[in-house]
Amino acid sequence: MNLFFIFSRRITMDIIQVQNISMKFNLMEEKIDTLKEYVIKLIKGKLFYNEFIALKDVSFNVEKGDKIVFLSRDPRAMTAFFEIINGNRTPQAGKFAWGVTITTAYLPLDNTDFFESDLNLVDWLSQFGEGNEVYMKGFLGRMLFSGEEVLKKVNVLSGGEKMRCMIARMQLRNANCLILDTPTNHLDLESIQAFNNNLKTYKGNVLFSSHDHEFIETVANRIIELTPNGIIDKMMEYDEYITSDHIKEMRARMYGDN
């Protein structure tokens, strides 16, 4: 898989300013597996209401060169935050503002809605950028779609094929800030490595979440952990973060383990 991300707009120092964003989830609006998690926490005496805090007073600035991995014990907190800064969800408090020169490309965790059509791959990709059929086939070719495959209907694609299409869509944006919610899902090892190598040399900003230890360690230069009582924000390597006794004590306090 031949990945490349380029952008033409100059990046200013202010990428995004996030101020006091907070959000709670109502338990009745969540899936059944959430109820199981809630009951376990209730038995432990941690929760006493029918809602839980996903984000609380999240405030930070992103500056030029930051490649930030977002962590949380509850992955819904990370997805909620990414959805908020992409304008797909409204926080119950707080605000954010992108820098005037910033263009974003978002790779969401759930891409189901993008593929509920009977368009073929070329026509589907053409919705998201300018260019003729040859141009679109070039992007699809870099994602390992060749020959008659580009005429396949998008509603029959596998999870891995959908992810490759979403990456091609993202490349069309020429964005200088990438937002990636668990981008290695459904990708094979070779594709993950190609993605990893490209993000390491990418000159723009990256805001992402991942379960892949090596991916985080080699891409991120800053870590922000979203907890029910605020954030932990550190400019450090991931390996150092997860082994630091000081960070372990801080995390215990922020999650209310003590």
Contacts in CASP RR format, 6 or more apart in sequence:
PFRMAT RR
TARGET T0000
AUTHOR 0000-0000-0000
METHOD contacts of the structure
MODEL  1
MNLFFIFSRRITMDIIQVQNISMKFNLMEEKIDTLKEYVIKLIKGKLFYN
EFIALKDVSFNVEKGDKIVFLSRDPRAMTAFFEIINGNRTPQAGKFAWGV
TITTAYLPLDNTDFFESDLNLVDWLSQFGEGNEVYMKGFLGRMLFSGEEV
LKKVNVLSGGEKMRCMIARMQLRNANCLILDTPTNHLDLESIQAFNNNLK
TYKGNVLFSSHDHEFIETVANRIIELTPNGIIDKMMEYDEYITSDHIKEM
RARMYGDN
1 142 0 8 1.000
1 143 0 8 1.000
1 144 0 8 1.000
1 164 0 8 1.000
1 190 0 8 1.000
1 191 0 8 1.000
1 194 0 8 1.000
1 195 0 8 1.000
2 141 0 8 1.000
2 142 0 8 1.000
2 194 0 8 1.000
3 142 0 8 1.000
3 167 0 8 1.000
3 171 0 8 1.000
3 194 0 8 1.000
3 195 0 8 1.000
3 197 0 8 1.000
3 198 0 8 1.000
4 142 0 8 1.000
4 171 0 8 1.000
4 198 0 8 1.000
5 105 0 8 1.000
5 170 0 8 1.000
5 171 0 8 1.000
5 175 0 8 1.000
5 178 0 8 1.000
5 198 0 8 1.000
5 199 0 8 1.000
5 202 0 8 1.000
6 174 0 8 1.000
7 103 0 8 1.000
7 174 0 8 1.000
7 175 0 8 1.000
7 176 0 8 1.000
7 203 0 8 1.000
7 204 0 8 1.000
8 174 0 8 1.000
9 101 0 8 1.000
9 102 0 8 1.000
9 103 0 8 1.000
9 176 0 8 1.000
10 101 0 8 1.000
11 64 0 8 1.000
11 101 0 8 1.000
11 102 0 8 1.000
11 176 0 8 1.000
11 203 0 8 1.000
11 204 0 8 1.000
11 205 0 8 1.000
12 64 0 8 1.000
12 99 0 8 1.000
12 100 0 8 1.000
12 101 0 8 1.000
12 102 0 8 1.000
13 63 0 8 1.000
13 64 0 8 1.000
14 61 0 8 1.000
14 63 0 8 1.000
14 99 0 8 1.000
15 61 0 8 1.000
15 62 0 8 1.000
15 63 0 8 1.000
15 64 0 8 1.000
15 66 0 8 1.000
15 98 0 8 1.000
15 99 0 8 1.000
15 102 0 8 1.000
15 177 0 8 1.000
15 205 0 8 1.000
16 61 0 8 1.000
16 62 0 8 1.000
16 85 0 8 1.000
16 96 0 8 1.000
16 97 0 8 1.000
16 98 0 8 1.000
16 99 0 8 1.000
16 102 0 8 1.000
16 177 0 8 1.000
17 61 0 8 1.000
17 62 0 8 1.000
17 96 0 8 1.000
17 97 0 8 1.000
17 99 0 8 1.000
18 58 0 8 1.000
18 59 0 8 1.000
18 60 0 8 1.000
18 61 0 8 1.000
18 62 0 8 1.000
18 85 0 8 1.000
18 96 0 8 1.000
19 59 0 8 1.000
19 94 0 8 1.000
19 95 0 8 1.000
19 96 0 8 1.000
20 57 0 8 1.000
20 58 0 8 1.000
20 59 0 8 1.000
20 93 0 8 1.000
20 94 0 8 1.000
20 95 0 8 1.000
21 55 0 8 1.000
21 57 0 8 1.000
21 58 0 8 1.000
21 59 0 8 1.000
21 81 0 8 1.000
21 84 0 8 1.000
21 91 0 8 1.000
21 93 0 8 1.000
21 94 0 8 1.000
21 95 0 8 1.000
21 96 0 8 1.000
22 53 0 8 1.000
22 55 0 8 1.000
22 56 0 8 1.000
22 57 0 8 1.000
22 58 0 8 1.000
22 91 0 8 1.000
22 92 0 8 1.000
22 93 0 8 1.000
22 94 0 8 1.000
23 53 0 8 1.000
23 54 0 8 1.000
23 55 0 8 1.000
23 80 0 8 1.000
23 84 0 8 1.000
23 89 0 8 1.000
23 91 0 8 1.000
23 92 0 8 1.000
23 93 0 8 1.000
24 51 0 8 1.000
24 52 0 8 1.000
24 53 0 8 1.000
24 54 0 8 1.000
24 92 0 8 1.000
25 34 0 8 1.000
25 51 0 8 1.000
25 52 0 8 1.000
25 54 0 8 1.000
25 76 0 8 1.000
25 80 0 8 1.000
26 50 0 8 1.000
26 51 0 8 1.000
27 34 0 8 1.000
27 35 0 8 1.000
27 38 0 8 1.000
27 50 0 8 1.000
27 51 0 8 1.000
27 52 0 8 1.000
28 50 0 8 1.000
38 47 0 8 1.000
38 52 0 8 1.000
41 47 0 8 1.000
42 48 0 8 1.000
46 256 0 8 1.000
52 74 0 8 1.000
52 228 0 8 1.000
53 228 0 8 1.000
53 229 0 8 1.000
54 74 0 8 1.000
54 76 0 8 1.000
54 77 0 8 1.000
54 80 0 8 1.000
54 226 0 8 1.000
54 228 0 8 1.000
55 77 0 8 1.000
55 80 0 8 1.000
55 81 0 8 1.000
55 84 0 8 1.000
55 91 0 8 1.000
55 226 0 8 1.000
55 230 0 8 1.000
56 227 0 8 1.000
56 228 0 8 1.000
56 229 0 8 1.000
56 230 0 8 1.000
57 230 0 8 1.000
57 231 0 8 1.000
58 81 0 8 1.000
58 226 0 8 1.000
58 230 0 8 1.000
58 231 0 8 1.000
59 231 0 8 1.000
60 224 0 8 1.000
60 231 0 8 1.000
60 233 0 8 1.000
62 68 0 8 1.000
62 205 0 8 1.000
62 207 0 8 1.000
64 204 0 8 1.000
64 205 0 8 1.000
65 204 0 8 1.000
65 205 0 8 1.000
65 221 0 8 1.000
66 205 0 8 1.000
66 206 0 8 1.000
66 221 0 8 1.000
66 222 0 8 1.000
67 199 0 8 1.000
67 205 0 8 1.000
67 206 0 8 1.000
67 208 0 8 1.000
67 219 0 8 1.000
67 220 0 8 1.000
67 221 0 8 1.000
67 222 0 8 1.000
68 205 0 8 1.000
68 206 0 8 1.000
68 207 0 8 1.000
68 208 0 8 1.000
68 220 0 8 1.000
68 221 0 8 1.000
68 222 0 8 1.000
68 223 0 8 1.000
68 224 0 8 1.000
69 208 0 8 1.000
69 209 0 8 1.000
69 210 0 8 1.000
69 216 0 8 1.000
69 219 0 8 1.000
69 220 0 8 1.000
69 222 0 8 1.000
69 223 0 8 1.000
69 224 0 8 1.000
69 238 0 8 1.000
70 78 0 8 1.000
70 81 0 8 1.000
70 82 0 8 1.000
70 207 0 8 1.000
70 208 0 8 1.000
70 209 0 8 1.000
70 224 0 8 1.000
70 225 0 8 1.000
70 226 0 8 1.000
71 78 0 8 1.000
71 209 0 8 1.000
71 223 0 8 1.000
71 224 0 8 1.000
71 225 0 8 1.000
71 226 0 8 1.000
72 78 0 8 1.000
72 225 0 8 1.000
72 226 0 8 1.000
72 227 0 8 1.000
73 227 0 8 1.000
73 255 0 8 1.000
75 182 0 8 1.000
75 209 0 8 1.000
77 226 0 8 1.000
78 181 0 8 1.000
78 209 0 8 1.000
78 226 0 8 1.000
79 108 0 8 1.000
79 109 0 8 1.000
79 181 0 8 1.000
79 209 0 8 1.000
80 89 0 8 1.000
81 226 0 8 1.000
82 106 0 8 1.000
82 108 0 8 1.000
82 109 0 8 1.000
82 179 0 8 1.000
82 181 0 8 1.000
82 207 0 8 1.000
82 209 0 8 1.000
83 89 0 8 1.000
83 108 0 8 1.000
84 90 0 8 1.000
84 91 0 8 1.000
84 96 0 8 1.000
85 96 0 8 1.000
85 179 0 8 1.000
85 207 0 8 1.000
86 104 0 8 1.000
86 106 0 8 1.000
86 108 0 8 1.000
86 179 0 8 1.000
98 104 0 8 1.000
98 177 0 8 1.000
101 176 0 8 1.000
102 176 0 8 1.000
102 177 0 8 1.000
103 173 0 8 1.000
103 174 0 8 1.000
103 175 0 8 1.000
103 176 0 8 1.000
103 177 0 8 1.000
104 173 0 8 1.000
104 175 0 8 1.000
104 177 0 8 1.000
104 178 0 8 1.000
104 179 0 8 1.000
105 170 0 8 1.000
105 171 0 8 1.000
105 173 0 8 1.000
105 175 0 8 1.000
105 177 0 8 1.000
105 178 0 8 1.000
105 179 0 8 1.000
106 170 0 8 1.000
106 179 0 8 1.000
106 181 0 8 1.000
107 166 0 8 1.000
107 167 0 8 1.000
107 170 0 8 1.000
107 178 0 8 1.000
107 179 0 8 1.000
107 180 0 8 1.000
107 181 0 8 1.000
107 183 0 8 1.000
108 181 0 8 1.000
109 181 0 8 1.000
109 182 0 8 1.000
109 185 0 8 1.000
111 162 0 8 1.000
111 163 0 8 1.000
111 166 0 8 1.000
114 154 0 8 1.000
114 162 0 8 1.000
114 165 0 8 1.000
114 166 0 8 1.000
114 169 0 8 1.000
115 124 0 8 1.000
115 154 0 8 1.000
115 155 0 8 1.000
115 157 0 8 1.000
115 162 0 8 1.000
115 165 0 8 1.000
116 155 0 8 1.000
117 124 0 8 1.000
117 154 0 8 1.000
117 155 0 8 1.000
118 153 0 8 1.000
118 154 0 8 1.000
118 155 0 8 1.000
119 127 0 8 1.000
119 153 0 8 1.000
119 154 0 8 1.000
120 150 0 8 1.000
120 151 0 8 1.000
120 152 0 8 1.000
120 153 0 8 1.000
120 154 0 8 1.000
121 140 0 8 1.000
121 145 0 8 1.000
121 149 0 8 1.000
121 150 0 8 1.000
121 151 0 8 1.000
121 152 0 8 1.000
121 154 0 8 1.000
121 165 0 8 1.000
122 133 0 8 1.000
122 136 0 8 1.000
122 137 0 8 1.000
122 140 0 8 1.000
122 150 0 8 1.000
122 151 0 8 1.000
124 154 0 8 1.000
124 165 0 8 1.000
125 136 0 8 1.000
125 139 0 8 1.000
125 140 0 8 1.000
125 165 0 8 1.000
125 168 0 8 1.000
125 169 0 8 1.000
125 172 0 8 1.000
126 133 0 8 1.000
126 136 0 8 1.000
128 169 0 8 1.000
128 172 0 8 1.000
128 173 0 8 1.000
129 172 0 8 1.000
137 150 0 8 1.000
139 168 0 8 1.000
139 171 0 8 1.000
139 172 0 8 1.000
140 149 0 8 1.000
140 150 0 8 1.000
140 165 0 8 1.000
140 168 0 8 1.000
141 150 0 8 1.000
142 168 0 8 1.000
142 171 0 8 1.000
143 164 0 8 1.000
143 165 0 8 1.000
143 167 0 8 1.000
143 168 0 8 1.000
144 164 0 8 1.000
145 152 0 8 1.000
145 161 0 8 1.000
145 164 0 8 1.000
154 162 0 8 1.000
154 165 0 8 1.000
157 165 0 8 1.000
158 186 0 8 1.000
159 186 0 8 1.000
160 186 0 8 1.000
160 187 0 8 1.000
162 186 0 8 1.000
163 183 0 8 1.000
163 185 0 8 1.000
163 186 0 8 1.000
163 187 0 8 1.000
164 187 0 8 1.000
164 191 0 8 1.000
167 183 0 8 1.000
167 195 0 8 1.000
170 178 0 8 1.000
176 203 0 8 1.000
176 204 0 8 1.000
176 205 0 8 1.000
177 204 0 8 1.000
177 205 0 8 1.000
177 206 0 8 1.000
177 207 0 8 1.000
178 199 0 8 1.000
178 202 0 8 1.000
178 204 0 8 1.000
178 205 0 8 1.000
178 206 0 8 1.000
178 207 0 8 1.000
178 208 0 8 1.000
179 207 0 8 1.000
179 208 0 8 1.000
180 206 0 8 1.000
180 207 0 8 1.000
180 208 0 8 1.000
180 209 0 8 1.000
180 210 0 8 1.000
181 208 0 8 1.000
181 209 0 8 1.000
182 209 0 8 1.000
182 210 0 8 1.000
182 211 0 8 1.000
183 195 0 8 1.000
183 208 0 8 1.000
183 210 0 8 1.000
184 192 0 8 1.000
184 195 0 8 1.000
184 210 0 8 1.000
184 211 0 8 1.000
184 212 0 8 1.000
184 215 0 8 1.000
187 195 0 8 1.000
192 212 0 8 1.000
192 215 0 8 1.000
195 215 0 8 1.000
196 214 0 8 1.000
196 215 0 8 1.000
196 218 0 8 1.000
196 219 0 8 1.000
199 206 0 8 1.000
199 219 0 8 1.000
200 218 0 8 1.000
200 219 0 8 1.000
206 219 0 8 1.000
208 219 0 8 1.000
208 220 0 8 1.000
210 216 0 8 1.000
213 238 0 8 1.000
216 238 0 8 1.000
217 237 0 8 1.000
217 238 0 8 1.000
217 239 0 8 1.000
220 237 0 8 1.000
220 238 0 8 1.000
221 235 0 8 1.000
221 237 0 8 1.000
222 233 0 8 1.000
222 234 0 8 1.000
222 235 0 8 1.000
222 236 0 8 1.000
223 232 0 8 1.000
223 233 0 8 1.000
223 234 0 8 1.000
223 236 0 8 1.000
223 238 0 8 1.000
223 241 0 8 1.000
224 231 0 8 1.000
224 232 0 8 1.000
224 233 0 8 1.000
224 234 0 8 1.000
225 231 0 8 1.000
225 232 0 8 1.000
225 233 0 8 1.000
225 251 0 8 1.000
225 254 0 8 1.000
227 251 0 8 1.000
227 254 0 8 1.000
227 255 0 8 1.000
228 254 0 8 1.000
228 255 0 8 1.000
228 256 0 8 1.000
229 253 0 8 1.000
229 254 0 8 1.000
229 255 0 8 1.000
229 256 0 8 1.000
230 254 0 8 1.000
232 247 0 8 1.000
232 250 0 8 1.000
232 251 0 8 1.000
232 254 0 8 1.000
234 241 0 8 1.000
234 247 0 8 1.000
236 244 0 8 1.000
241 247 0 8 1.000
251 257 0 8 1.000
252 258 0 8 1.000
END
